[in-house]
Amino acid sequence: MSGTIAEKGSGASRQQSGFLARLAKEFVRLPGIGQKTAQRLAFHIMKAEKEEALRLADAIRDVKERVAFCTQCRNIAEESLCDICLNPKRDRTKILVVEEPSTLQAIEHSKAFHGLYHVLFGALSPLDGVGPADIRAHELEERVKSGEVQEVVIATNPTIEGEATAIYLTKILKPHGVSVSRIAYGIPVGMDIEYADEVTLLKSIEGRRELT
């Protein structure tokens, strides 16, 4: 009898261990999370109050089910348009182009820009198979064709891919009669813009130069 109970208990333990391993495996998939950090997070979830763990699960579910991308600028949005595009106080004659929504948020926190945005979700990289269609450059061109936009500020990262993207966008946008500028190089070469401090971002945007 006792042997049967022990065997059942051992099986339950193995099953729980499997559940934890599965959770840790999912955490490892997240950017910047290594195996040890994933294990610590899994154990934290296991030891947390049930309500706390379920709040995390609900938050993840809500993000996947209720959050998407703005149909105009591709920023994060809970409706068809994001809060920035819906804001009537934004300067609609200017569009600032970034690679990722995280960069957009960093620039917003600097309070250095008051126009609209366009998120590319990447940069041109032929070696990786990333072309103009992948960053939806045509969508940006269509926004410029509306005639309301007077300046496009390119804030792609100061990398080879970011520079190539800036040159390409300048080439397709200039013929539409808009001013195309590039943020200044207060940001070190090779550094992602989202990691720059607010003062550096402010100076970079204020010191932008026109591209030709």
C-alpha positions in Angstrom: 0.0 0.0 0.0 2.7 2.4 1.0 4.7 1.5 -2.1 1.7 2.4 -4.2 1.4 5.8 -2.5 5.1 6.4 -2.9 5.0 5.6 -6.6 2.0 7.9 -7.1 3.8 10.7 -5.2 6.9 10.2 -7.3 4.9 10.4 -10.5 3.2 13.6 -9.3 6.6 15.1 -8.5 7.9 14.3 -12.0 4.8 15.8 -13.6 5.2 19.0 -11.6 8.9 19.1 -12.6 7.8 18.8 -16.2 5.4 21.7 -15.9 8.2 23.9 -14.4 10.6 22.9 -17.2 7.9 23.7 -19.8 7.4 27.2 -18.2 11.2 27.8 -18.1 11.4 26.7 -21.7 8.9 29.3 -22.7 10.7 32.1 -20.7 13.9 31.2 -22.6 12.2 32.1 -25.8 12.0 35.7 -24.6 14.8 38.1 -25.7 17.6 38.5 -23.2 16.4 35.6 -21.0 19.0 32.9 -20.4 18.4 29.4 -19.0 19.2 30.4 -15.3 17.0 33.5 -15.4 14.2 31.4 -17.0 14.5 28.9 -14.2 14.3 31.6 -11.5 11.3 33.2 -13.2 9.6 29.8 -13.3 10.2 29.1 -9.6 9.0 32.6 -8.8 5.7 31.9 -10.6 5.4 28.6 -8.7 5.9 30.3 -5.3 3.8 33.3 -6.0 0.2 33.6 -4.9 -2.3 32.1 -7.3 -3.9 35.5 -7.9 -0.5 37.1 -8.8 0.3 34.4 -11.3 -3.2 34.6 -12.9 -2.9 38.4 -13.2 0.3 37.8 -15.3 -1.5 35.2 -17.4 -4.5 37.5 -17.9 -2.2 40.4 -18.9 -0.4 38.3 -21.5 -3.8 37.1 -22.9 -5.1 40.6 -23.1 -2.0 41.8 -25.0 -2.4 39.0 -27.5 -6.2 39.4 -27.9 -6.7 43.1 -27.6 -3.5 44.9 -28.6 -2.5 45.2 -32.3 -0.8 47.8 -34.5 -2.1 51.1 -35.7 -3.4 50.9 -39.2 -1.8 54.3 -40.1 1.6 54.4 -38.3 2.0 50.8 -37.1 2.5 51.9 -33.5 1.0 49.7 -30.7 -2.7 50.3 -30.5 -5.9 49.0 -28.8 -8.1 50.4 -31.5 -7.6 50.7 -35.3 -5.6 53.9 -34.7 -3.2 54.6 -31.9 -3.5 57.4 -29.3 -0.9 59.5 -31.1 -2.6 59.3 -34.5 -5.9 60.2 -32.9 -4.5 63.2 -31.0 -5.7 66.4 -32.9 -2.9 68.4 -31.2 -0.1 66.5 -33.0 1.7 68.2 -35.9 0.5 66.3 -39.0 2.9 68.0 -41.3 5.8 66.0 -39.8 6.4 62.2 -39.6 9.3 60.6 -37.7 10.4 57.2 -39.0 11.6 54.6 -36.5 12.5 50.9 -36.7 10.6 49.7 -33.7 7.7 50.8 -31.4 10.2 50.8 -28.4 12.2 53.5 -30.2 9.0 55.5 -30.6 8.3 55.3 -26.9 11.8 56.4 -26.0 11.4 59.5 -28.3 7.9 60.2 -26.8 9.4 60.3 -23.3 12.0 62.8 -24.5 9.1 65.2 -25.5 11.3 66.4 -28.3 8.9 65.5 -31.2 5.3 66.5 -31.5 4.4 65.2 -35.0 3.3 61.7 -36.1 5.3 58.5 -36.5 5.8 55.7 -38.9 7.2 52.3 -37.6 9.1 50.2 -40.1 9.6 47.1 -37.9 13.1 46.6 -39.1 15.7 48.0 -41.5 16.8 47.0 -45.0 19.2 44.1 -45.0 19.6 42.3 -48.3 21.8 39.6 -46.8 19.0 38.7 -44.4 16.4 38.9 -47.1 14.8 42.1 -45.7 13.7 44.3 -48.6 11.5 47.4 -49.0 8.3 45.3 -48.9 9.2 43.9 -45.5 9.5 47.3 -43.9 6.4 48.5 -45.8 8.2 51.5 -47.3 5.3 51.9 -49.8 2.9 52.6 -46.9 5.1 55.5 -45.8 5.3 56.8 -49.4 1.5 56.7 -49.6 1.2 58.8 -46.5 3.5 61.4 -47.9 1.5 61.4 -51.2 -1.5 62.8 -49.3 0.1 66.3 -49.5 -0.3 67.1 -45.8 3.2 66.0 -44.8 6.0 68.5 -45.2 8.9 66.8 -43.5 9.9 63.3 -42.8 12.5 62.8 -40.0 14.4 59.5 -40.4 15.4 58.1 -37.0 16.6 54.6 -38.0 19.5 53.3 -35.9 23.0 54.4 -36.7 24.0 51.0 -38.2 24.8 49.9 -41.7 21.2 48.7 -42.1 19.8 51.9 -40.6 21.9 54.1 -43.0 20.9 52.0 -46.0 17.3 52.4 -45.0 17.6 56.1 -44.6 19.2 56.5 -48.1 16.5 54.3 -49.7 13.6 56.2 -48.0 15.2 59.5 -49.0 15.3 58.3 -52.6 11.6 57.4 -52.8 10.3 60.3 -50.7 12.2 63.3 -52.1 10.4 63.2 -55.5 7.1 64.0 -53.7 8.4 67.4 -52.6 8.9 66.8 -48.9 11.9 67.7 -46.8 13.7 64.5 -45.6 16.0 64.9 -42.6 18.1 62.6 -40.5 18.5 62.9 -36.7 21.9 64.2 -35.7 24.7 61.9 -34.5 24.6 62.6 -30.8 23.8 58.9 -30.7 26.9 56.7 -30.9 27.4 54.7 -34.1 26.2 51.1 -33.6 23.9 51.9 -30.7 20.1 51.3 -30.8 18.2 54.6 -30.3 15.9 53.2 -27.7 18.8 52.9 -25.2 19.9 56.6 -25.6 19.1 59.0 -22.7 16.4 61.7 -23.1 18.9 64.6 -23.4 20.8 62.8 -26.2 17.5 62.1 -28.0 16.4 65.7 -27.7 19.7 67.1 -29.1 19.7 64.5 -31.9 16.2 65.5 -33.0 16.8 69.2 -32.7 20.0 68.9 -34.6 18.6 66.8 -37.5 20.1 67.5 -40.9 18.3 67.4 -44.3 19.1 64.5 -46.5 19.7 65.1 -50.2 
